Amino acid sequence: MKPTFKQYIFEIIEGSNKNNWTSKFFHASILLLIVLNLAAFSLETVQNIWIEYQYLFSFFDIISVFIFTFEYSLRVWSCTVKPEFRHPVWGRLRFLLTPLLLIDLLAILPFYLPLFFPDLRFVRAIRLFRVFRLLKLTRYSDSLQIIFKVFFIKKEELIIAFFVWFVLLFSGSSLMYFAEHEAQSDAFPNIPAAMWWGVITLTTVGYGDVSPVTPIGKVLAGILSVLGVGILALPSGIIASGFYEELQAKRKKKRHKHAIICPHCGKLIDEHPSDKSYH
């Protein structure tokens, strides 16, 4: 059956059909527009460029917001194609609260809010929200989607790893405060201030603005530095294993997509030309 106009629009903006060239062009265009917006957002902070091309930047921002708003409206209008959002009112309300739609809203909100709240200080503060246009890349980038998916799947392991890191940070900073406070009260005036040193030490950054001078403090700093290397390796290993598992799952899904099922036993038969086996 031929799809309706709403289904066709939904297919284009959601990219559900990988063979639809209109959808590919649409996604590539939006992706390019996002990158150009990020470049413009950065260049606006260069004073001489902003003074010379201020009107051009403003015009580009208006055009971008118009396109993003049009895209946002099409998504809200066509979302009823999906069964879970079929209701014309409640379905759309649920769709508006999905994470990606909230990101789309944050991408255009900085343009419209000053129209209702013209206070200059508020306008300057709200312009910072334009950086949320960076998050729109997650909709059009498979790589970013995999990153967020890995973090979501491995969230429990990552929480445990960061909890262990925080316990080490707090205990180490507290011990360093008691070891160094009398010798250099300006550098270690309290435990929260000592935690700045703890963060820099455990992450092995080592700015050198604060360092221990007592023998006990130096020994403690050495122990924490060694432990910090091991603790930081935990989330790295968790994320790496998550990436491996996700990529393996994608490869397996891709192989199954290009396979046929044996009509006799119901097992998958690889259609790859190198497969010389016969069932």
URPE-V145411 format. One line per field, one symbol per residue. psi: psi as a letter, one per 20 degrees, with the letter a starting at -180 (. if undefined). A space follows every 10 residues. Layout:
psi = ???
//
This chain:
psi = ppqrhghggg hghikhoijo hgggggghgh gghgghghgg hghhioghgg ghkghggggh hggghgghgg ggghgggihi hphikhphfh ghghhhjqgh hhghghhigh hhghhhnjpg hhghghhhih iihhiihhhj ohghhgghgg hghjhghhgg ghggggghgg gghghhghhi ghhnhhhmhr ghhhhghggh ghjkgmhjhp qqiqgghggg hgghgghhgh ghhghghggg hggggghhhg gghhghhkqq ppigijqppp jphiojqq.
//
